[in-house]
Amino acid sequence: QVHLVESGGGLVQPGGSLRVSCTASGFVFSSYAMSWYRQAPGKERERVATITSVGDLTNIADSMKGRFAISRDNPKNTVYLQMTNLKSDDTAVYYCFAHLPGGPAWGQGTQVTVSS
């Protein structure tokens, strides 16, 4: 059974940094691309970042380039999202997403709140 568990969310001040993690189980983690999405209150879910299965290529959404980075540690079955220079508009629930051939898989999300 595929399982994705996010962690590391919390309250951070504007301009601060935060790293969220997603630990996967139930599939061969190193074989599939992974993404992070986010959903802010009253808004649609949007893609934040994607990383290839071996981590050689990443893609960050235009509005977050230069501030966010995605990485992965395949032996630990974990994908990370490093966020810097956070703004209030980054407040959202951040979700982990696995690009699986049998259908996508989502985590339960972790709340990130940017506020002074």
CORTA-V885006 format. One line per field, one symbol per residue. ss: DSSP state (~ for helix, > for strand, _ for the rest). phi: phi as a letter, one per 20 degrees, with the letter a starting at -180 (. if undefined). psi: psi as a letter, one per 20 degrees, with the letter a starting at -180 (. if undefined). A space follows every 50 residues. Layout:
ss->???
phi->???
psi->???
This chain:
ss->__>>>>>__>>>_____>>>>>>>>___~~~__>>>>>>______>>>>> >______>>>_~~~___>>>>>>~~~_>>>>>>____~~~_>>>>>>>__ ____>>___>>>>>__
phi->.fbccebnfrecfgnecbcdccddbnbegfecfccdcbcegmcffcfdac cffenecccdggfdfnddbdbbcffelcdccedclfcffefaeddecdee fepfcdeencedcdae
psi->ppppoqrirapqqpiaqqpqqopqrirngiiqqqrprqoqpjrqpqpgqq qrhjjipqppqgiipihqqqrqnghjlpqqopprlqrhiiprppqqppmq hjqqpqaiqppppoq.
